[in-house]
Amino acid sequence: SIQKVTNDIGAEQQFNTAIAALMELFNTFSAAEPGPKLAKLVLRNMALMLAPFVPHFAEEMWERTGGEPGIFRQAWPAFDPALTVEENIELVIQVNGRIRGRASLPRGCSQEDAEKAALEDEKTAEFTRGKQVIKKIFVPDKLLNIVVK
């Protein structure tokens, strides 16, 4: 949300989509029931991003979450792309170029781990059982294609 709001009110000047992103963040936050430390961090960042749109409300929200008076003297929240990267990926498993299954594996897994997961998958094993493996094509974090004869 930080990146979206920053981009929308900065370069794009699309305030309606920035507000929509903040509403989506609030709805997700409300449903998540975070602990007190995370709740405070999210609410403070939300107050900073709301300030250009509803300054009096944002100031009140900022102070109630422990901030010093003067929300407009605070730094804009920073976006950290490392926090948005999923830990697991969905690897597509193909046999002879046709999708036969999918496996959830850790990002950056080795080809050996991908092959092991593919052979443990019942649907994939059904198409490889008793057949000679000619070639294996592995695209990291994307797919494993097993060519059989």
Backbone as CSV, one residue per row, in Angstrom:
resi,resn,N_x,N_y,N_z,CA_x,CA_y,CA_z,C_x,C_y,C_z
1,SER,0.819,-1.199,0.000,0.000,0.000,0.000,0.862,1.262,0.000
2,ILE,1.981,1.221,0.710,2.847,2.405,0.765,3.304,2.787,-0.640
3,GLN,3.766,1.803,-1.403,4.246,2.091,-2.754,3.110,2.610,-3.634
4,LYS,1.953,1.993,-3.557,0.805,2.394,-4.385,0.374,3.818,-4.063
5,VAL,0.213,4.128,-2.776,-0.223,5.474,-2.375,0.830,6.504,-2.767
6,THR,2.093,6.194,-2.527,3.180,7.111,-2.874,3.175,7.410,-4.369
7,ASN,3.067,6.375,-5.181,3.056,6.546,-6.630,1.805,7.304,-7.096
8,ASP,0.662,6.949,-6.517,-0.594,7.577,-6.947,-0.652,9.069,-6.638
9,ILE,-0.183,9.477,-5.465,-0.277,10.907,-5.150,0.945,11.678,-5.627
10,GLY,2.013,10.971,-5.970,3.222,11.629,-6.455,3.198,11.796,-7.956
11,ALA,3.703,10.799,-8.653,3.857,10.874,-10.106,2.528,10.832,-10.852
12,GLU,1.629,9.981,-10.425,0.379,9.777,-11.161,-0.691,10.825,-10.867
13,GLN,-0.699,11.368,-9.674,-1.714,12.312,-9.192,-3.129,11.758,-9.390
14,GLN,-3.284,10.499,-8.998,-4.590,9.836,-9.039,-5.032,9.620,-7.596
15,PHE,-5.640,10.633,-7.044,-5.978,10.626,-5.628,-7.055,9.597,-5.289
16,ASN,-7.975,9.361,-6.211,-9.036,8.394,-5.926,-8.482,6.983,-5.739
17,THR,-7.482,6.595,-6.531,-6.909,5.258,-6.380,-6.034,5.170,-5.135
18,ALA,-5.428,6.285,-4.738,-4.654,6.305,-3.491,-5.587,6.084,-2.303
19,ILE,-6.728,6.751,-2.317,-7.706,6.588,-1.234,-8.256,5.162,-1.239
20,ALA,-8.494,4.603,-2.417,-8.977,3.220,-2.516,-7.954,2.249,-1.933
21,ALA,-6.666,2.497,-2.178,-5.612,1.640,-1.624,-5.584,1.734,-0.103
22,LEU,-5.796,2.936,0.429,-5.842,3.107,1.885,-7.060,2.403,2.486
23,MET,-8.181,2.454,1.797,-9.377,1.752,2.277,-9.150,0.240,2.273
24,GLU,-8.502,-0.251,1.235,-8.192,-1.679,1.149,-7.244,-2.086,2.282
25,LEU,-6.238,-1.253,2.549,-5.318,-1.513,3.655,-6.072,-1.566,4.977
26,PHE,-6.968,-0.610,5.197,-7.729,-0.578,6.443,-8.599,-1.828,6.587
27,ASN,-9.252,-2.249,5.521,-10.097,-3.447,5.574,-9.275,-4.701,5.861
28,THR,-8.122,-4.822,5.232,-7.238,-5.963,5.476,-6.735,-5.942,6.908
29,PHE,-6.346,-4.762,7.373,-5.857,-4.583,8.741,-6.941,-4.944,9.753
30,SER,-8.161,-4.513,9.516,-9.272,-4.786,10.432,-9.561,-6.276,10.535
31,ALA,-9.450,-6.989,9.431,-9.740,-8.421,9.418,-8.607,-9.250,10.018
32,ALA,-7.380,-8.705,10.034,-6.208,-9.472,10.455,-6.053,-9.612,11.962
33,GLU,-6.549,-8.692,12.726,-6.388,-8.676,14.185,-4.910,-8.805,14.592
34,PRO,-4.083,-7.820,14.223,-2.654,-7.889,14.553,-2.402,-7.615,16.031
35,GLY,-1.188,-7.933,16.474,-0.786,-7.645,17.840,-0.603,-6.149,18.033
36,PRO,-0.426,-5.702,19.288,-0.356,-4.264,19.568,0.797,-3.533,18.869
37,LYS,1.968,-4.153,18.775,3.108,-3.472,18.142,2.875,-3.285,16.644
38,LEU,2.402,-4.343,15.985,2.133,-4.245,14.553,0.977,-3.287,14.292
39,ALA,-0.039,-3.334,15.144,-1.189,-2.435,14.989,-0.742,-0.978,15.064
40,LYS,0.130,-0.676,16.015,0.616,0.700,16.171,1.407,1.135,14.932
41,LEU,2.265,0.255,14.432,3.069,0.570,13.250,2.173,0.829,12.034
42,VAL,1.201,-0.045,11.817,0.305,0.111,10.666,-0.523,1.384,10.795
43,LEU,-1.077,1.633,11.979,-1.905,2.826,12.177,-1.103,4.115,12.010
44,ARG,0.135,4.109,12.476,0.964,5.314,12.323,1.289,5.565,10.850
45,ASN,1.634,4.490,10.116,1.902,4.649,8.682,0.640,5.061,7.936
46,MET,-0.487,4.506,8.357,-1.752,4.876,7.730,-2.057,6.354,7.989
47,ALA,-1.793,6.821,9.202,-2.021,8.236,9.526,-1.167,9.134,8.635
48,LEU,0.094,8.750,8.435,0.982,9.541,7.573,0.460,9.602,6.138
49,MET,-0.066,8.474,5.649,-0.561,8.452,4.272,-1.924,9.132,4.132
50,LEU,-2.683,9.186,5.215,-3.978,9.876,5.192,-3.829,11.393,5.300
51,ALA,-2.717,11.856,5.838,-2.525,13.280,6.123,-2.801,14.211,4.937
52,PRO,-2.377,13.902,3.722,-2.686,14.821,2.617,-4.182,14.936,2.306
53,PHE,-4.954,13.938,2.683,-6.379,13.909,2.352,-7.262,14.408,3.489
54,VAL,-6.968,14.000,4.705,-7.764,14.383,5.884,-6.794,14.785,7.003
55,PRO,-6.231,15.984,6.910,-5.156,16.376,7.824,-5.543,16.388,9.302
56,HIS,-6.720,16.869,9.644,-7.092,16.951,11.061,-7.281,15.560,11.656
57,PHE,-7.946,14.692,10.906,-8.146,13.318,11.366,-6.804,12.602,11.493
58,ALA,-5.931,12.773,10.497,-4.625,12.115,10.509,-3.782,12.594,11.687
59,GLU,-3.841,13.890,11.981,-3.104,14.440,13.126,-3.589,13.806,14.425
60,GLU,-4.896,13.695,14.579,-5.478,13.084,15.776,-5.063,11.614,15.886
61,MET,-5.140,10.915,14.783,-4.753,9.499,14.748,-3.274,9.341,15.086
62,TRP,-2.455,10.227,14.550,-1.014,10.207,14.796,-0.724,10.393,16.285
63,GLU,-1.343,11.377,16.893,-1.096,11.662,18.309,-1.620,10.540,19.203
64,ARG,-2.752,9.948,18.847,-3.317,8.860,19.659,-2.495,7.580,19.578
65,THR,-1.657,7.471,18.570,-0.775,6.302,18.470,0.628,6.618,18.985
66,GLY,0.752,7.722,19.708,2.016,8.035,20.372,2.934,8.969,19.628
67,GLY,2.493,9.544,18.534,3.336,10.461,17.771,3.342,11.855,18.368
68,GLU,4.440,12.549,18.159,4.555,13.940,18.603,3.669,14.815,17.719
69,PRO,3.092,15.877,18.254,2.266,16.769,17.425,3.052,17.268,16.207
70,GLY,2.352,17.388,15.095,2.981,17.862,13.857,3.236,16.737,12.874
71,ILE,2.180,16.111,12.409,2.327,14.972,11.494,3.015,15.370,10.191
72,PHE,2.856,16.625,9.757,3.457,17.045,8.495,4.962,17.274,8.604
73,ARG,5.496,17.213,9.806,6.951,17.300,9.984,7.592,15.909,10.006
74,GLN,6.782,14.874,9.868,7.284,13.499,9.900,7.676,13.040,8.497
75,ALA,8.568,12.063,8.456,8.989,11.498,7.164,7.888,10.596,6.607
76,TRP,7.772,10.598,5.296,6.806,9.727,4.623,7.246,8.277,4.835
77,PRO,6.319,7.341,5.007,6.719,5.942,5.224,7.505,5.393,4.033
78,ALA,8.491,4.569,4.339,9.349,4.002,3.299,8.836,2.633,2.869
79,PHE,8.918,2.378,1.567,8.515,1.086,1.005,9.722,0.165,0.968
80,ASP,9.579,-1.064,1.490,10.650,-2.059,1.470,10.212,-3.226,0.587
81,PRO,10.746,-3.325,-0.641,10.311,-4.391,-1.550,10.609,-5.793,-1.024
82,ALA,11.600,-5.929,-0.156,11.934,-7.251,0.386,10.789,-7.830,1.211
83,LEU,9.963,-6.964,1.789,8.850,-7.442,2.612,7.673,-7.948,1.782
84,THR,7.662,-7.660,0.493,6.539,-8.072,-0.349,6.799,-9.376,-1.094
85,VAL,7.992,-9.931,-0.971,8.334,-11.157,-1.681,7.769,-12.361,-0.923
86,GLU,7.016,-13.184,-1.631,6.460,-14.399,-1.038,7.589,-15.387,-0.748
87,GLU,7.470,-16.116,0.354,8.487,-17.103,0.708,8.360,-18.364,-0.138
88,ASN,7.136,-18.730,-0.491,6.901,-19.923,-1.300,6.431,-19.534,-2.694
89,ILE,6.724,-20.412,-3.638,6.274,-20.228,-5.017,5.445,-21.442,-5.415
90,GLU,4.655,-21.282,-6.453,3.908,-22.413,-6.991,4.610,-22.854,-8.261
91,LEU,5.250,-24.022,-8.191,5.995,-24.558,-9.325,5.053,-25.368,-10.208
92,VAL,5.038,-25.069,-11.491,4.224,-25.816,-12.453,5.006,-27.067,-12.837
93,ILE,4.329,-28.208,-12.766,4.965,-29.477,-13.123,4.343,-29.966,-14.429
94,GLN,5.202,-30.171,-15.422,4.741,-30.647,-16.725,5.357,-32.004,-17.033
95,VAL,4.623,-32.807,-17.775,5.154,-34.046,-18.328,4.910,-33.961,-19.829
96,ASN,5.992,-34.037,-20.584,5.941,-33.889,-22.048,5.247,-32.594,-22.470
97,GLY,5.497,-31.520,-21.739,4.987,-30.204,-22.101,3.556,-29.925,-21.693
98,ARG,2.897,-30.868,-21.036,1.514,-30.670,-20.594,1.486,-30.566,-19.075
99,ILE,0.740,-29.610,-18.581,0.666,-29.396,-17.134,-0.020,-30.592,-16.486
100,ARG,0.680,-31.176,-15.521,0.152,-32.342,-14.813,-0.003,-32.098,-13.320
101,GLY,0.543,-30.984,-12.839,0.414,-30.691,-11.418,1.108,-29.398,-11.046
102,ARG,0.989,-29.072,-9.780,1.642,-27.889,-9.215,2.142,-28.257,-7.828
103,ALA,3.225,-27.618,-7.423,3.781,-27.880,-6.097,4.167,-26.561,-5.440
104,SER,3.861,-26.434,-4.168,4.262,-25.255,-3.403,5.627,-25.541,-2.790
105,LEU,6.617,-24.753,-3.200,7.996,-24.961,-2.757,8.606,-23.640,-2.309
106,PRO,9.668,-23.709,-1.485,10.339,-22.467,-1.073,10.973,-21.771,-2.273
107,ARG,10.929,-20.449,-2.269,11.539,-19.659,-3.341,13.028,-20.013,-3.433
108,GLY,13.503,-20.202,-4.651,14.914,-20.502,-4.871,15.276,-21.958,-4.631
109,CYS,14.300,-22.851,-4.624,14.586,-24.267,-4.366,15.438,-24.840,-5.501
110,SER,16.139,-25.918,-5.198,17.011,-26.546,-6.187,16.201,-27.412,-7.145
111,GLN,16.835,-27.800,-8.237,16.173,-28.675,-9.204,15.867,-30.023,-8.564
112,GLU,16.755,-30.495,-7.703,16.546,-31.782,-7.041,15.293,-31.748,-6.164
113,ASP,15.110,-30.649,-5.424,13.910,-30.511,-4.587,12.648,-30.468,-5.444
114,ALA,12.732,-29.791,-6.575,11.586,-29.696,-7.482,11.250,-31.069,-8.060
115,GLU,12.281,-31.819,-8.447,12.055,-33.160,-8.991,11.447,-34.080,-7.938
116,LYS,11.934,-33.982,-6.723,11.405,-34.809,-5.632,9.922,-34.502,-5.410
117,ALA,9.574,-33.220,-5.384,8.177,-32.817,-5.196,7.315,-33.294,-6.363
118,ALA,7.865,-33.245,-7.570,7.111,-33.683,-8.746,6.826,-35.173,-8.691
119,LEU,7.821,-35.949,-8.298,7.635,-37.397,-8.256,6.747,-37.834,-7.095
120,GLU,6.651,-37.005,-6.054,5.761,-37.308,-4.927,4.309,-36.971,-5.256
121,ASP,4.109,-36.132,-6.265,2.758,-35.756,-6.680,2.122,-36.930,-7.429
122,GLU,0.955,-37.362,-6.980,0.307,-38.545,-7.555,-0.003,-38.386,-9.039
123,LYS,-0.526,-37.214,-9.418,-0.881,-36.998,-10.824,0.352,-37.072,-11.721
124,THR,1.454,-36.484,-11.262,2.679,-36.492,-12.058,3.252,-37.900,-12.120
125,ALA,3.265,-38.590,-10.991,3.804,-39.949,-10.935,3.041,-40.878,-11.872
126,GLU,1.759,-40.635,-12.017,0.912,-41.438,-12.899,1.410,-41.382,-14.348
127,PHE,1.908,-40.228,-14.769,2.358,-40.053,-16.152,3.836,-40.392,-16.351
128,THR,4.583,-40.609,-15.279,6.006,-40.925,-15.411,6.326,-42.357,-15.005
129,ARG,5.420,-42.998,-14.291,5.651,-44.355,-13.779,5.899,-45.324,-14.936
130,GLY,7.012,-46.075,-14.835,7.339,-47.092,-15.827,7.854,-46.544,-17.146
131,LYS,8.140,-45.261,-17.202,8.622,-44.654,-18.446,10.046,-44.151,-18.257
132,GLN,10.757,-44.071,-19.362,12.143,-43.609,-19.336,12.168,-42.084,-19.414
133,VAL,12.865,-41.466,-18.456,13.007,-40.009,-18.454,14.120,-39.649,-19.430
134,ILE,13.767,-38.884,-20.445,14.734,-38.491,-21.470,15.443,-37.198,-21.083
135,LYS,14.663,-36.235,-20.603,15.241,-34.925,-20.289,14.384,-34.238,-19.241
136,LYS,15.034,-33.377,-18.444,14.321,-32.552,-17.463,14.678,-31.101,-17.733
137,ILE,13.650,-30.286,-17.862,13.859,-28.856,-18.098,13.354,-28.124,-16.864
138,PHE,14.261,-27.400,-16.226,13.928,-26.707,-14.975,14.139,-25.210,-15.145
139,VAL,13.086,-24.448,-14.903,13.168,-22.987,-14.881,12.941,-22.588,-13.426
140,PRO,13.981,-22.102,-12.734,13.856,-21.811,-11.297,12.653,-20.933,-10.966
141,ASP,11.941,-21.341,-9.928,10.765,-20.637,-9.400,9.608,-20.554,-10.392
142,LYS,9.665,-21.312,-11.478,8.599,-21.254,-12.482,8.042,-22.643,-12.801
143,LEU,8.910,-23.510,-13.402,8.381,-24.783,-13.854,9.435,-25.869,-13.938
144,LEU,8.930,-27.119,-13.950,9.749,-28.300,-14.189,9.009,-29.113,-15.239
145,ASN,9.682,-29.379,-16.365,9.099,-30.186,-17.433,9.901,-31.472,-17.518
146,ILE,9.222,-32.594,-17.367,9.869,-33.900,-17.454,9.454,-34.515,-18.784
147,VAL,10.448,-34.783,-19.627,10.182,-35.390,-20.930,10.418,-36.886,-20.787
148,VAL,9.379,-37.683,-21.062,9.468,-39.139,-20.920,9.168,-39.820,-22.249
149,LYS,9.594,-41.097,-22.308,9.363,-41.892,-23.518,8.753,-43.212,-23.112
